[in-house]
Structures are given as C-alpha cells and as structure tokens.
C-alpha cells in the first residue's frame, strides 16, 4: 500500500514510516505494519496493537506519548478524509450502488462480472455506511482497477457524504421503496435521499430502474421491462434452475430466481458493456457468482429446501420474495415464514397487513408469522385461518419438521433484527 503510505507521510510529516501492510479497525486483526483506526472502544486497545507491531495508530482518545500514535479530534472524520485523499490518488474506477432493495445482490453481480476482466474489490458484508465505505476504500491496493461500493443510508445527507468521499464514476440506483420510512416519512423523501448520488454521476454513467415511478424520468440509462426503458429486458423466464432473459440481443442465464434479480442482472450487464466486457465474459461472471449470504439463498437440509432470504425486509422486498416463491417448488408442501419489518414508521401495521394479504394470495400451504407487528396485522384480516402466529422461533422450526409431508419448501423473510435464519438450525 505504497500510495497510502506516501499520503500518510506527507499529511503527518512521518519521514521513516514503514509501508502500510493492512488497514484495520479490529485490534484482533492487527499484524506487523498495520494501520489501526481506534474508533470508540478501540481506544482501549492502543497499547495492545502497538505491541503487536502496528506501524501507525490514529486515535481520538489517547493520553500516552508513543510517537506511532497520531492524535486527532475525531477518528472517523480523519478516516473519511484519508479515504477521500486516497481515492483521488488511485487510478481506478469506482461504481457506487444505492437503492431501497437489491443493493447487495447487484453489488455481488457487478463485481463478479467485472472480475472476469479487471482486478476488483467490493464492499464486504454490511460495510456500506459512513464508517464502512471509507474503510473499504482504505483496503484498496495500488494495482486495483475497479471498486464496487454499496451505499446505504437512513436519512438525508448520508449518500451525499459517501459520494463526496468516493467520487464514483458510475452510479446505480436499484429502486425507491419503503425502507427507512420511520425516519424519512414518505417515499418521495426516500427518493430525495437516495437521489443525492445523481449530481455526482454523468447521465451516460447513471444506471437506474426504469419501471420505478421516481426513477423512470431521470436523464440516465433506464433499465427495466417497460417499453420506455432505454435498456429493455425481454424474454424473461423464471425456472427452478434459475432465470433467463435477453438484453440488447444477447441471452443470459443466472442461477437465481425472481424478476427483481433479473433486473439486478440486467443492470450488471449494462455496467459490464460500458466497461468493454463482452457477453461471453458477462455470462461467465454470472456462472461464477458468489452471493452475500441470506439473499434468496437455497439451503437443503433433511429433505427440506429452505429459501433463506432473511438478511432484511421491506414491503417491496417481501412482495418480490413472495411473488418469486409463488412460481417455485409447486410439487412440494410450501410454507412461508414471515418476521416483522422494522423502521416503517406510523403506518407499519398497514404495511404488514398488505404483506400478509399478498402471502394469502400466492400458492402456499401454510403461513407462519413471528413478531408483534405481524400479530397485530393478522388481527385485521377477515380470513386468516391459514396464518399461525408464534412467539418462539424454535417452535416454528419444530412445526416445520413435524409436518407429515416429507418434501417441503420453506421461505424465510424478515428484517435483520428478527434473525429468521435461526429457524433453519432450530
């Protein structure tokens, strides 16, 4: 990390600084010549990381005198400033991805496609906020050619800050949904917050969901199923083996299900084409795709197929999952297990009621629900005999396994705080 080392030398007048080997926030990951950012409780481990061989520590709560520690007013702000400077010094392309749903899957797809030709890095896990994004940038190495960065937010100004740090060359907005309504109140405000990216991206490099009410008229590259889209998806097919579609005269296959994942894949194709990747390499990228866990993840256990889509949930993503599950595994007993959706604001029970109505409308044998919001929503339904509420996830797991039909398919969906994936392990 020669370039980062040079930036630090110049910024802090460090004449004999050894080349940075890695950048960490976790003291357990410190090794020889690490750069350690002491954030919050990290200030308590400064002596420990110095003993491990950290070459430099940046801290905002240090009372010692070791010259390897740079004392700053705010470690996070300093990290953001360094990431911004480092990004400007690196000769690479940055792709920013935001939206209410599909950010992580789209990020994984774009990364897999571009990795077939370029040396790439991507946001790992949920490092998509004001700490995670600059930290990801500081992981980049001198030879990297592309970084695919996920950008999350819960309020105004956050996407603006992330773009100011990362200066993205390309931008993707997957959709505008009902996430974060507890803080933003209306979907229009969600659009305004997500749309903070727009001013940073040229029209030809802004890729958006063209069937979305708020995005369809933007002066960018619209991608979707409608006739108005500049890049129109055609011949979409959804099978248990995955989905197929045509874009710009080329056919593609992805081992995932759902129209929403077809859209994610189509956006990845558009990015790939813009960066001079031919269709055969794009298809290879789809074949080699490794998704972040819990995104419509298929897990087979004891003759049960679990669809673990439990990383997070919103009204739109719930509908996407239910519509996709409706078309699959119709030769098995089908069970839907739904947990509460969080951060939806004052109309949260109505949103839960609509999701339950959607679940009742698809081909499913049983609907199990978990959480007080789901329970309140069930009480508003006229006919909810197919729905059963549980106070304990272990009881849901037992009920699934005790079902007399041997072959079962189970969809798990809920907000991250509900941890619906625990049902698989019982």
C-alpha positions as a Python dict, from the first residue, in 0.01 Angstrom:
ca = {
    (1, 'X'): (0, 0, 0),
    (2, 'X'): (271, 237, -114),
    (3, 'X'): (40, 521, -219),
    (4, 'X'): (-146, 524, 113),
    (5, 'X'): (185, 522, 298),
    (6, 'X'): (303, 824, 97),
    (7, 'X'): (-19, 1014, 176),
    (8, 'X'): (28, 948, 548),
    (9, 'X'): (393, 1051, 535),
    (10, 'X'): (305, 1380, 372),
    (11, 'X'): (-3, 1453, 584),
    (12, 'X'): (165, 1389, 920),
    (13, 'X'): (532, 1455, 829),
    (14, 'X'): (634, 1096, 904),
    (15, 'X'): (979, 1061, 749),
    (16, 'X'): (1054, 700, 845),
    (17, 'X'): (708, 542, 821),
    (18, 'X'): (724, 179, 711),
    (19, 'X'): (496, 80, 424),
    (20, 'X'): (143, 2, 545),
    (21, 'X'): (66, -371, 522),
    (22, 'X'): (-308, -350, 601),
    (23, 'X'): (-572, -121, 748),
    (24, 'X'): (-782, -241, 1042),
    (25, 'X'): (-1041, -125, 1295),
    (26, 'X'): (-1039, -456, 1488),
    (27, 'X'): (-742, -493, 1723),
    (28, 'X'): (-754, -872, 1679),
    (29, 'X'): (-661, -831, 1310),
    (30, 'X'): (-355, -616, 1370),
    (31, 'X'): (-26, -754, 1237),
    (32, 'X'): (320, -619, 1163),
    (33, 'X'): (299, -274, 995),
    (34, 'X'): (-77, -237, 1030),
    (35, 'X'): (-252, 100, 1029),
    (36, 'X'): (-505, 86, 1315),
    (37, 'X'): (-800, 324, 1347),
    (38, 'X'): (-905, 347, 1713),
    (39, 'X'): (-1281, 400, 1697),
    (40, 'X'): (-1488, 417, 2019),
    (41, 'X'): (-1371, 123, 2235),
    (42, 'X'): (-1075, 77, 2003),
    (43, 'X'): (-901, 348, 2204),
    (44, 'X'): (-872, 94, 2487),
    (45, 'X'): (-654, -136, 2276),
    (46, 'X'): (-387, 107, 2156),
    (47, 'X'): (-106, -33, 2373),
    (48, 'X'): (-200, -386, 2266),
    (49, 'X'): (-188, -311, 1891),
    (50, 'X'): (145, -130, 1929),
    (51, 'X'): (287, -440, 2096),
    (52, 'X'): (159, -647, 1802),
    (53, 'X'): (363, -433, 1563),
    (54, 'X'): (121, -172, 1432),
    (55, 'X'): (326, 87, 1249),
    (56, 'X'): (71, 366, 1299),
    (57, 'X'): (-239, 428, 1512),
    (58, 'X'): (-492, 707, 1458),
    (59, 'X'): (-684, 779, 1778),
    (60, 'X'): (-906, 1046, 1931),
    (61, 'X'): (-875, 938, 2295),
    (62, 'X'): (-511, 865, 2375),
    (63, 'X'): (-320, 1006, 2672),
    (64, 'X'): (15, 838, 2607),
    (65, 'X'): (323, 966, 2426),
    (66, 'X'): (412, 693, 2176),
    (67, 'X'): (513, 862, 1850),
    (68, 'X'): (342, 588, 1649),
    (69, 'X'): (4, 728, 1763),
    (70, 'X'): (-146, 1022, 1570),
    (71, 'X'): (-383, 1210, 1799),
    (72, 'X'): (-685, 1355, 1617),
    (73, 'X'): (-1009, 1524, 1715),
    (74, 'X'): (-1233, 1257, 1557),
    (75, 'X'): (-1103, 923, 1428),
    (76, 'X'): (-1399, 864, 1196),
    (77, 'X'): (-1371, 1207, 1031),
    (78, 'X'): (-998, 1152, 985),
    (79, 'X'): (-1065, 812, 827),
    (80, 'X'): (-1312, 973, 587),
    (81, 'X'): (-1064, 1245, 489),
    (82, 'X'): (-785, 993, 431),
    (83, 'X'): (-1017, 773, 223),
    (84, 'X'): (-1112, 1070, 8),
    (85, 'X'): (-748, 1162, -49),
    (86, 'X'): (-651, 800, -117),
    (87, 'X'): (-934, 757, -367),
    (88, 'X'): (-816, 1066, -558),
    (89, 'X'): (-460, 933, -571),
    (90, 'X'): (-561, 588, -701),
    (91, 'X'): (-607, 543, -1074),
    (92, 'X'): (-917, 325, -1066),
    (93, 'X'): (-1289, 326, -1148),
    (94, 'X'): (-1545, 338, -867),
    (95, 'X'): (-1903, 217, -908),
    (96, 'X'): (-2150, 331, -642),
    (97, 'X'): (-2470, 135, -580),
    (98, 'X'): (-2768, 257, -377),
    (99, 'X'): (-3143, 194, -364),
    (100, 'X'): (-3405, 61, -125),
    (101, 'X'): (-3371, -305, -227),
    (102, 'X'): (-3123, -516, -418),
    (103, 'X'): (-2807, -319, -341),
    (104, 'X'): (-2605, -612, -211),
    (105, 'X'): (-2711, -862, -479),
    (106, 'X'): (-2643, -606, -753),
    (107, 'X'): (-2305, -531, -596),
    (108, 'X'): (-2218, -902, -596),
    (109, 'X'): (-2330, -940, -959),
    (110, 'X'): (-2144, -632, -1084),
    (111, 'X'): (-1830, -744, -900),
    (112, 'X'): (-1849, -1096, -1044),
    (113, 'X'): (-1899, -966, -1399),
    (114, 'X'): (-1619, -709, -1382),
    (115, 'X'): (-1379, -951, -1211),
    (116, 'X'): (-1369, -1157, -1529),
    (117, 'X'): (-1151, -886, -1686),
    (118, 'X'): (-1033, -646, -1416),
    (119, 'X'): (-872, -657, -1073),
    (120, 'X'): (-1167, -565, -849),
    (121, 'X'): (-1265, -516, -491),
    (122, 'X'): (-1614, -473, -341),
    (123, 'X'): (-1788, -376, -20),
    (124, 'X'): (-1774, -674, 215),
    (125, 'X'): (-2062, -758, 447),
    (126, 'X'): (-2260, -454, 555),
    (127, 'X'): (-1973, -202, 537),
    (128, 'X'): (-2187, 45, 344),
    (129, 'X'): (-2216, 344, 579),
    (130, 'X'): (-2008, 647, 683),
    (131, 'X'): (-1754, 418, 852),
    (132, 'X'): (-1771, 108, 632),
    (133, 'X'): (-1734, 286, 297),
    (134, 'X'): (-1416, 482, 380),
    (135, 'X'): (-1276, 173, 549),
    (136, 'X'): (-1342, -24, 228),
    (137, 'X'): (-1166, 240, 19),
    (138, 'X'): (-864, 220, 251),
    (139, 'X'): (-847, -156, 182),
    (140, 'X'): (-777, -90, -186),
    (141, 'X'): (-433, -171, -318),
    (142, 'X'): (-218, 9, -570),
    (143, 'X'): (-291, -239, -851),
    (144, 'X'): (-669, -248, -813),
    (145, 'X'): (-858, -131, -1120),
    (146, 'X'): (-1223, -119, -1005),
    (147, 'X'): (-1404, -87, -672),
    (148, 'X'): (-1776, -170, -640),
    (149, 'X'): (-1914, 18, -340),
    (150, 'X'): (-2253, -30, -177),
    (151, 'X'): (-2401, 287, -29),
    (152, 'X'): (-2660, 262, 246),
    (153, 'X'): (-2842, 535, 434),
    (154, 'X'): (-3119, 607, 682),
    (155, 'X'): (-3156, 983, 636),
    (156, 'X'): (-3071, 1290, 434),
    (157, 'X'): (-2710, 1381, 364),
    (158, 'X'): (-2566, 1033, 404),
    (159, 'X'): (-2545, 936, 35),
    (160, 'X'): (-2407, 1283, -35),
    (161, 'X'): (-2127, 1223, 219),
    (162, 'X'): (-2046, 878, 78),
    (163, 'X'): (-2027, 1015, -277),
    (164, 'X'): (-1816, 1310, -164),
    (165, 'X'): (-1567, 1062, -15),
    (166, 'X'): (-1565, 813, -302),
    (167, 'X'): (-1622, 1029, -616),
    (168, 'X'): (-1798, 748, -808),
    (169, 'X'): (-1750, 724, -1185),
    (170, 'X'): (-2064, 512, -1234),
    (171, 'X'): (-2382, 503, -1027),
    (172, 'X'): (-2665, 252, -994),
    (173, 'X'): (-2998, 322, -821),
    (174, 'X'): (-3184, -9, -792),
    (175, 'X'): (-3525, 125, -686),
    (176, 'X'): (-3711, 354, -446),
    (177, 'X'): (-3910, 171, -180),
    (178, 'X'): (-4048, 198, 171),
    (179, 'X'): (-3731, 134, 372),
    (180, 'X'): (-3647, 388, 644),
    (181, 'X'): (-3993, 547, 647),
    (182, 'X'): (-3963, 572, 1025),
    (183, 'X'): (-3707, 847, 964),
    (184, 'X'): (-3791, 978, 616),
    (185, 'X'): (-4175, 955, 639),
    (186, 'X'): (-4252, 940, 263),
    (187, 'X'): (-4125, 752, -40),
    (188, 'X'): (-4061, 1087, -207),
    (189, 'X'): (-3816, 1167, 72),
    (190, 'X'): (-3653, 827, 19),
    (191, 'X'): (-3604, 925, -346),
    (192, 'X'): (-3454, 1261, -245),
    (193, 'X'): (-3212, 1088, -6),
    (194, 'X'): (-3109, 813, -250),
    (195, 'X'): (-3102, 1067, -532),
    (196, 'X'): (-2821, 1260, -366),
    (197, 'X'): (-2599, 1039, -582),
    (198, 'X'): (-2729, 1185, -909),
    (199, 'X'): (-2529, 1508, -909),
    (200, 'X'): (-2204, 1313, -885),
    (201, 'X'): (-2262, 1097, -1196),
    (202, 'X'): (-2275, 1189, -1565),
    (203, 'X'): (-2602, 1100, -1741),
    (204, 'X'): (-2444, 826, -1955),
    (205, 'X'): (-2298, 658, -1645),
    (206, 'X'): (-2609, 674, -1422),
    (207, 'X'): (-2799, 344, -1439),
    (208, 'X'): (-3147, 329, -1283),
    (209, 'X'): (-3456, 109, -1264),
    (210, 'X'): (-3668, 242, -1549),
    (211, 'X'): (-4000, 95, -1428),
    (212, 'X'): (-3977, 278, -1094),
    (213, 'X'): (-4215, 574, -1060),
    (214, 'X'): (-3947, 803, -918),
    (215, 'X'): (-3661, 694, -1145),
    (216, 'X'): (-3818, 640, -1486),
    (217, 'X'): (-3786, 1002, -1599),
    (218, 'X'): (-3429, 1058, -1487),
    (219, 'X'): (-3175, 1156, -1752),
    (220, 'X'): (-2977, 836, -1715),
    (221, 'X'): (-2970, 485, -1857),
    (222, 'X'): (-3308, 334, -1764),
    (223, 'X'): (-3314, -46, -1732),
    (224, 'X'): (-3633, -249, -1692),
    (225, 'X'): (-3918, -440, -1853),
    (226, 'X'): (-4122, -146, -1985),
    (227, 'X'): (-4121, -7, -2338),
    (228, 'X'): (-3997, 328, -2206),
    (229, 'X'): (-3666, 179, -2086),
    (230, 'X'): (-3353, 255, -2286),
    (231, 'X'): (-3225, -95, -2198),
    (232, 'X'): (-3534, -317, -2213),
    (233, 'X'): (-3535, -668, -2067),
    (234, 'X'): (-3702, -920, -2299),
    (235, 'X'): (-3799, -1289, -2295),
    (236, 'X'): (-3777, -1321, -1915),
    (237, 'X'): (-3823, -1676, -1787),
    (238, 'X'): (-3810, -1794, -1426),
    (239, 'X'): (-3745, -2164, -1355),
    (240, 'X'): (-3622, -2366, -1060),
    (241, 'X'): (-3281, -2382, -1231),
    (242, 'X'): (-3266, -2002, -1244),
    (243, 'X'): (-3374, -1716, -1464),
    (244, 'X'): (-3312, -1633, -1827),
    (245, 'X'): (-3353, -1305, -2014),
    (246, 'X'): (-3244, -1115, -2321),
    (247, 'X'): (-3085, -771, -2321),
    (248, 'X'): (-2964, -586, -2629),
    (249, 'X'): (-2997, -900, -2841),
    (250, 'X'): (-2793, -1126, -2608),
    (251, 'X'): (-2928, -1410, -2389),
    (252, 'X'): (-2817, -1456, -2029),
    (253, 'X'): (-2876, -1717, -1758),
    (254, 'X'): (-2841, -1657, -1382),
    (255, 'X'): (-2882, -1923, -1115),
    (256, 'X'): (-3125, -1707, -914),
    (257, 'X'): (-3498, -1651, -921),
    (258, 'X'): (-3730, -1354, -945),
    (259, 'X'): (-3790, -1054, -1169),
    (260, 'X'): (-3606, -838, -917),
    (261, 'X'): (-3292, -1047, -961),
    (262, 'X'): (-3338, -1030, -1338),
    (263, 'X'): (-3329, -652, -1304),
    (264, 'X'): (-3016, -672, -1087),
    (265, 'X'): (-2852, -890, -1350),
    (266, 'X'): (-2957, -659, -1635),
    (267, 'X'): (-2801, -361, -1459),
    (268, 'X'): (-2482, -565, -1421),
    (269, 'X'): (-2486, -635, -1795),
    (270, 'X'): (-2516, -263, -1870),
    (271, 'X'): (-2220, -181, -1644),
    (272, 'X'): (-2018, -464, -1797),
    (273, 'X'): (-2085, -342, -2151),
    (274, 'X'): (-1988, 13, -2058),
    (275, 'X'): (-1656, -118, -1930),
    (276, 'X'): (-1589, -313, -2251),
    (277, 'X'): (-1671, -665, -2128),
    (278, 'X'): (-1821, -891, -2394),
    (279, 'X'): (-2133, -1100, -2338),
    (280, 'X'): (-1945, -1431, -2301),
    (281, 'X'): (-1741, -1294, -2010),
    (282, 'X'): (-2054, -1141, -1857),
    (283, 'X'): (-2220, -1483, -1867),
    (284, 'X'): (-1909, -1636, -1710),
    (285, 'X'): (-1941, -1380, -1433),
    (286, 'X'): (-2298, -1494, -1368),
    (287, 'X'): (-2184, -1858, -1361),
    (288, 'X'): (-1914, -1776, -1105),
    (289, 'X'): (-2145, -1559, -893),
    (290, 'X'): (-2096, -1583, -517),
    (291, 'X'): (-2373, -1403, -332),
    (292, 'X'): (-2355, -1250, 12),
    (293, 'X'): (-2547, -1498, 236),
    (294, 'X'): (-2920, -1472, 313),
    (295, 'X'): (-3028, -1327, -22),
    (296, 'X'): (-3277, -1585, -152),
    (297, 'X'): (-3013, -1841, -54),
    (298, 'X'): (-3111, -2203, -120),
    (299, 'X'): (-3025, -2441, 166),
    (300, 'X'): (-3122, -2810, 156),
    (301, 'X'): (-3147, -2988, 489),
    (302, 'X'): (-3332, -3308, 585),
    (303, 'X'): (-3538, -3317, 263),
    (304, 'X'): (-3645, -2954, 326),
    (305, 'X'): (-3550, -2674, 86),
    (306, 'X'): (-3509, -2353, 283),
    (307, 'X'): (-3504, -2026, 91),
    (308, 'X'): (-3309, -1806, 331),
    (309, 'X'): (-3399, -1451, 229),
    (310, 'X'): (-3368, -1327, 585),
    (311, 'X'): (-3097, -1062, 561),
    (312, 'X'): (-3352, -780, 564),
    (313, 'X'): (-3707, -693, 466),
    (314, 'X'): (-3928, -411, 344),
    (315, 'X'): (-4277, -418, 188),
    (316, 'X'): (-4130, -423, -164),
    (317, 'X'): (-3872, -694, -95),
    (318, 'X'): (-4138, -903, 82),
    (319, 'X'): (-4356, -883, -229),
    (320, 'X'): (-4059, -970, -454),
    (321, 'X'): (-3984, -1280, -247),
    (322, 'X'): (-4347, -1394, -224),
    (323, 'X'): (-4407, -1348, -597),
    (324, 'X'): (-4094, -1548, -676),
    (325, 'X'): (-4178, -1824, -427),
    (326, 'X'): (-4526, -1846, -584),
    (327, 'X'): (-4370, -1980, -905),
    (328, 'X'): (-4133, -2231, -746),
    (329, 'X'): (-4149, -2573, -579),
    (330, 'X'): (-4515, -2635, -653),
    (331, 'X'): (-4456, -3011, -633),
    (332, 'X'): (-4384, -2974, -259),
    (333, 'X'): (-4560, -2856, 53),
    (334, 'X'): (-4489, -2482, 67),
    (335, 'X'): (-4450, -2287, 390),
    (336, 'X'): (-4389, -1913, 422),
    (337, 'X'): (-4235, -1785, 746),
    (338, 'X'): (-4251, -1407, 786),
    (339, 'X'): (-4098, -1190, 1058),
    (340, 'X'): (-4160, -827, 1142),
    (341, 'X'): (-4038, -545, 914),
    (342, 'X'): (-3869, -269, 1112),
    (343, 'X'): (-3827, 108, 1065),
    (344, 'X'): (-4152, 157, 870),
    (345, 'X'): (-4296, 441, 1079),
    (346, 'X'): (-4652, 515, 1181),
    (347, 'X'): (-4819, 303, 910),
    (348, 'X'): (-4617, -10, 988),
    (349, 'X'): (-4916, -231, 1075),
    (350, 'X'): (-5089, -147, 747),
    (351, 'X'): (-4772, -245, 558),
    (352, 'X'): (-4764, -576, 746),
    (353, 'X'): (-5131, -635, 669),
    (354, 'X'): (-5065, -582, 297),
    (355, 'X'): (-4779, -832, 309),
    (356, 'X'): (-4999, -1092, 476),
    (357, 'X'): (-5268, -1035, 214),
    (358, 'X'): (-5003, -1092, -52),
    (359, 'X'): (-4893, -1414, 119),
    (360, 'X'): (-5254, -1537, 125),
    (361, 'X'): (-5285, -1474, -249),
    (362, 'X'): (-4996, -1697, -361),
    (363, 'X'): (-4965, -2073, -389),
    (364, 'X'): (-4865, -2166, -36),
    (365, 'X'): (-4994, -2424, 212),
    (366, 'X'): (-4907, -2258, 542),
    (367, 'X'): (-4807, -1913, 662),
    (368, 'X'): (-4620, -1886, 992),
    (369, 'X'): (-4554, -1541, 1137),
    (370, 'X'): (-4323, -1412, 1409),
    (371, 'X'): (-4325, -1072, 1579),
    (372, 'X'): (-4578, -838, 1737),
    (373, 'X'): (-4629, -629, 1421),
    (374, 'X'): (-4723, -937, 1222),
    (375, 'X'): (-4957, -1047, 1502),
    (376, 'X'): (-5137, -709, 1504),
    (377, 'X'): (-5167, -716, 1125),
    (378, 'X'): (-5318, -1067, 1134),
    (379, 'X'): (-5590, -945, 1370),
    (380, 'X'): (-5706, -700, 1099),
    (381, 'X'): (-5762, -972, 839),
    (382, 'X'): (-6108, -1117, 782),
    (383, 'X'): (-5983, -1460, 676),
    (384, 'X'): (-5651, -1564, 825),
    (385, 'X'): (-5711, -1934, 900),
    (386, 'X'): (-5400, -2026, 700),
    (387, 'X'): (-5185, -1798, 920),
    (388, 'X'): (-5040, -1908, 1254),
    (389, 'X'): (-4851, -1676, 1489),
    (390, 'X'): (-4561, -1799, 1703),
    (391, 'X'): (-4386, -1641, 2000),
    (392, 'X'): (-4080, -1863, 1963),
    (393, 'X'): (-3871, -1936, 1653),
    (394, 'X'): (-3779, -2278, 1792),
    (395, 'X'): (-4148, -2372, 1786),
    (396, 'X'): (-4166, -2269, 1418),
    (397, 'X'): (-3868, -2493, 1341),
    (398, 'X'): (-4032, -2786, 1521),
    (399, 'X'): (-4365, -2731, 1345),
    (400, 'X'): (-4196, -2732, 1003),
    (401, 'X'): (-4013, -3058, 1076),
    (402, 'X'): (-4323, -3229, 1221),
    (403, 'X'): (-4530, -3168, 909),
    (404, 'X'): (-4629, -3515, 775),
    (405, 'X'): (-4535, -3435, 415),
    (406, 'X'): (-4176, -3535, 354),
    (407, 'X'): (-4089, -3289, 77),
    (408, 'X'): (-4116, -2927, 184),
    (409, 'X'): (-4004, -2583, 65),
    (410, 'X'): (-3981, -2302, 322),
    (411, 'X'): (-3934, -1929, 257),
    (412, 'X'): (-3783, -1728, 544),
    (413, 'X'): (-3813, -1349, 533),
    (414, 'X'): (-3791, -1071, 789),
    (415, 'X'): (-3589, -770, 897),
    (416, 'X'): (-3231, -825, 1017),
    (417, 'X'): (-3328, -774, 1377),
    (418, 'X'): (-3568, -1070, 1362),
    (419, 'X'): (-3289, -1319, 1268),
    (420, 'X'): (-3528, -1552, 1086),
    (421, 'X'): (-3239, -1769, 966),
    (422, 'X'): (-3219, -1919, 1317),
    (423, 'X'): (-3525, -2129, 1226),
    (424, 'X'): (-3308, -2342, 995),
    (425, 'X'): (-3092, -2456, 1287),
    (426, 'X'): (-3387, -2482, 1523),
}
